[in-house]
Amino acid sequence: MMERLPYAAVLTAPFGAIGVYVREVGLTGLDFLPPGTRPRSSPSSLVTRVATELDAYFTDARHVPDLPLVAVGSPFRLRVWQALRRIPVGCTRAYGELARELDSAARAVGQAVGDNPLPIVIPCHRVIAADGSLGGFNHSRTGYSLDIKRWLLRHEGVL
């Protein structure tokens, strides 16, 4: 796991704020922060690009953010995160479906999905439970994280 430094910036989002982690070569992480979190800008051209790409997605859910990513994880997690990127906008997949696709177990897939360091860009919000319920989001089944998942799925026309 990559060491977390202070946020390079805090961006506003329709559901609150997003803490941005970057390195010289790319985006390394996004954290959902609660409403009322004060924005903090950065002179970094990469942060400006992240802000522009996320704003474009918030304006039009069909926009797929195009950013240099630095996702650090085990080979299995990287495979899961790649599979998430193949889920089209406006579609969902069940944890079990992804597990079958990856020849794995739903619980292992769920753990990797919950550990996704780049939500929205790697669209983990598109993964739901087999019964159609939302399941968890960022390892939470209630509260603010689940509210964000609902917002993202509504934005994409799923809910």
ZALUMKE-476013 format. One record per residue (C-alpha): chain; residue in three letters; x, y, z. Coordinates in nm, 3 decimals. Each point is the difference from the previous one (the first is absolute). Layout:
N
PT  fiti  zakol       c1       c2       c3
PT     A    ALA        X        Y        Z
...
# end
This chain:
159
PT  fiti  zakol       c1       c2       c3
PT     A    MET    0.000    0.000    0.000
PT     A    MET    0.125    0.343   -0.089
PT     A    GLU    0.079    0.243    0.284
PT     A    ARG   -0.263    0.271    0.029
PT     A    LEU    0.132    0.355    0.014
PT     A    PRO   -0.219    0.305    0.055
PT     A    TYR   -0.250    0.068   -0.274
PT     A    ALA    0.141    0.186   -0.299
PT     A    ALA   -0.340    0.169   -0.019
PT     A    VAL   -0.357   -0.026    0.123
PT     A    LEU   -0.256    0.036   -0.279
PT     A    THR   -0.368    0.073    0.034
PT     A    ALA   -0.245   -0.265   -0.119
PT     A    PRO   -0.379   -0.005   -0.024
PT     A    PHE   -0.012   -0.231    0.303
PT     A    GLY    0.275    0.163    0.211
PT     A    ALA    0.367    0.017   -0.076
PT     A    ILE    0.279   -0.218   -0.135
PT     A    GLY    0.353   -0.016    0.139
PT     A    VAL    0.253   -0.047   -0.280
PT     A    TYR    0.331   -0.184    0.025
PT     A    VAL    0.249    0.037   -0.284
PT     A    ARG    0.358   -0.084   -0.082
PT     A    GLU    0.197    0.147   -0.285
PT     A    VAL   -0.104   -0.283   -0.232
PT     A    GLY   -0.370   -0.019    0.077
PT     A    LEU   -0.302   -0.009    0.224
PT     A    THR    0.051   -0.237    0.294
PT     A    GLY   -0.317    0.041    0.203
PT     A    LEU   -0.335    0.165    0.056
PT     A    ASP   -0.175    0.016    0.337
PT     A    PHE   -0.363    0.097    0.050
PT     A    LEU   -0.028    0.277    0.258
PT     A    PRO   -0.318    0.126    0.166
PT     A    PRO   -0.197    0.307   -0.105
PT     A    GLY    0.143    0.315    0.154
PT     A    THR    0.360   -0.110   -0.050
PT     A    ARG    0.186    0.308   -0.116
PT     A    PRO    0.141   -0.017   -0.351
PT     A    ARG    0.373    0.044   -0.043
PT     A    SER    0.153    0.073   -0.337
PT     A    SER    0.339   -0.092   -0.136
PT     A    PRO    0.227    0.149   -0.265
PT     A    SER    0.060   -0.352   -0.136
PT     A    SER   -0.099   -0.044   -0.363
PT     A    LEU   -0.092   -0.361    0.079
PT     A    VAL   -0.240    0.111    0.275
PT     A    THR   -0.154    0.249   -0.245
PT     A    ARG   -0.046   -0.283   -0.247
PT     A    VAL   -0.157   -0.223    0.269
PT     A    ALA   -0.242    0.282    0.091
PT     A    THR   -0.089    0.055   -0.367
PT     A    GLU   -0.060   -0.371   -0.064
PT     A    LEU   -0.212   -0.046    0.314
PT     A    ASP   -0.203    0.314   -0.078
PT     A    ALA   -0.063   -0.136   -0.350
PT     A    TYR   -0.126   -0.328    0.153
PT     A    PHE   -0.221    0.188    0.249
PT     A    THR   -0.148    0.195   -0.293
PT     A    ASP   -0.042   -0.302   -0.228
PT     A    ALA    0.006   -0.352    0.148
PT     A    ARG    0.103   -0.140   -0.338
PT     A    HIS    0.335    0.178    0.027
PT     A    VAL    0.272   -0.251    0.085
PT     A    PRO    0.282    0.177    0.186
PT     A    ASP    0.326   -0.027   -0.193
PT     A    LEU    0.280    0.031    0.252
PT     A    PRO    0.342   -0.154    0.061
PT     A    LEU   -0.060   -0.243    0.286
PT     A    VAL    0.237   -0.153    0.250
PT     A    ALA   -0.198   -0.281    0.161
PT     A    VAL    0.215   -0.206    0.234
PT     A    GLY   -0.126   -0.337    0.112
PT     A    SER    0.047   -0.373   -0.024
PT     A    PRO   -0.030   -0.160   -0.344
PT     A    PHE   -0.350   -0.122    0.099
PT     A    ARG   -0.116    0.347    0.107
PT     A    LEU    0.136    0.152   -0.321
PT     A    ARG   -0.199   -0.260   -0.201
PT     A    VAL   -0.317    0.084    0.195
PT     A    TRP    0.054    0.373   -0.052
PT     A    GLN    0.053   -0.057   -0.374
PT     A    ALA   -0.326   -0.196   -0.012
PT     A    LEU   -0.178    0.293    0.170
PT     A    ARG    0.120    0.232   -0.274
PT     A    ARG   -0.173   -0.222   -0.257
PT     A    ILE   -0.345    0.046    0.159
PT     A    PRO   -0.176    0.251   -0.226
PT     A    VAL   -0.159    0.319    0.129
PT     A    GLY   -0.360   -0.066    0.099
PT     A    CYS    0.061   -0.370    0.063
PT     A    THR    0.066   -0.202    0.312
PT     A    ARG    0.156   -0.338    0.075
PT     A    ALA   -0.047   -0.223    0.302
PT     A    TYR    0.299   -0.097    0.211
PT     A    GLY   -0.065   -0.364   -0.094
PT     A    GLU   -0.003    0.081   -0.373
PT     A    LEU    0.338    0.166    0.030
PT     A    ALA    0.127   -0.292    0.206
PT     A    ARG   -0.100   -0.248   -0.272
PT     A    GLU    0.158    0.220   -0.266
PT     A    LEU    0.325    0.012    0.202
PT     A    ASP   -0.017   -0.366    0.113
PT     A    SER   -0.010    0.107    0.362
PT     A    ALA   -0.235    0.026    0.298
PT     A    ALA   -0.254    0.279    0.050
PT     A    ARG    0.143    0.086    0.343
PT     A    ALA    0.351    0.046   -0.141
PT     A    VAL   -0.139    0.217   -0.279
PT     A    GLY   -0.198    0.201    0.255
PT     A    GLN    0.313    0.063    0.205
PT     A    ALA    0.191    0.119   -0.308
PT     A    VAL   -0.292    0.218   -0.111
PT     A    GLY   -0.015    0.158    0.347
PT     A    ASP    0.374    0.067   -0.007
PT     A    ASN   -0.017    0.187   -0.330
PT     A    PRO    0.217    0.313    0.046
PT     A    LEU   -0.150    0.181   -0.299
PT     A    PRO   -0.380    0.001    0.029
PT     A    ILE   -0.194    0.159   -0.286
PT     A    VAL    0.301   -0.036   -0.233
PT     A    ILE    0.000   -0.373    0.076
PT     A    PRO   -0.379   -0.029    0.034
PT     A    CYS   -0.047   -0.224    0.304
PT     A    HIS   -0.341    0.159    0.058
PT     A    ARG   -0.132   -0.210   -0.289
PT     A    VAL    0.037   -0.323    0.199
PT     A    ILE   -0.310   -0.112    0.189
PT     A    ALA   -0.123   -0.303    0.192
PT     A    ALA   -0.153   -0.298   -0.183
PT     A    ASP   -0.347    0.089    0.130
PT     A    GLY    0.022    0.345   -0.159
PT     A    SER    0.064    0.183    0.327
PT     A    LEU    0.287    0.244    0.002
PT     A    GLY    0.226   -0.206    0.221
PT     A    GLY    0.284    0.196    0.151
PT     A    PHE    0.217    0.285   -0.115
PT     A    ASN    0.350    0.071    0.126
PT     A    HIS   -0.058   -0.279    0.257
PT     A    SER   -0.313    0.171    0.136
PT     A    ARG   -0.359   -0.121   -0.030
PT     A    THR   -0.157    0.311    0.153
PT     A    GLY    0.046    0.372    0.037
PT     A    TYR    0.178    0.251   -0.211
PT     A    SER    0.189   -0.244   -0.225
PT     A    LEU   -0.322   -0.173   -0.099
PT     A    ASP   -0.161    0.341   -0.068
PT     A    ILE    0.285    0.070   -0.244
PT     A    LYS   -0.052   -0.336   -0.172
PT     A    ARG   -0.371    0.081   -0.038
PT     A    TRP    0.084    0.345   -0.140
PT     A    LEU    0.245   -0.147   -0.255
PT     A    LEU   -0.243   -0.271   -0.112
PT     A    ARG   -0.284    0.255   -0.034
PT     A    HIS    0.233    0.225   -0.196
PT     A    GLU    0.069   -0.288   -0.239
PT     A    GLY   -0.372   -0.082   -0.031
PT     A    VAL    0.014   -0.333    0.183
PT     A    LEU   -0.229    0.098    0.291
# end
